[in-house]
Amino acid sequence: MLRRDKHTAYLTSCLKALPVSYQSLDASQPWVVFWIVNSLAILGTLKDVGEGVLLALVARLEMCQSATGGFGGGYLQLPHLGKRLMIRYLFLVIVLYWFDCCVVSSALV
């Protein structure tokens, strides 16, 4: 039996602060955030995360943006296509859920 509430609570806590075991994965943190947001979207509970958490998440992802354009894995890391596409996808999913523009199908997630 899927305990949606328990999964949502754990994933939301990870969005606020990654567990210590994940904090050392500096360059991979955007990917960890990607999988957390993806999981919440699949569970249909991304709306339950709260505006403050989503705003903090967007601010954290903006720190990965390079002054020359594109996104890297973390602050002052070189940008590359994989991170750029993933972070743009995250922004899209957050905006779609935040403004309730449409339902993101599981085929997109």
Beta strands, then each sheet from edge to edge (+ up, - down):
end
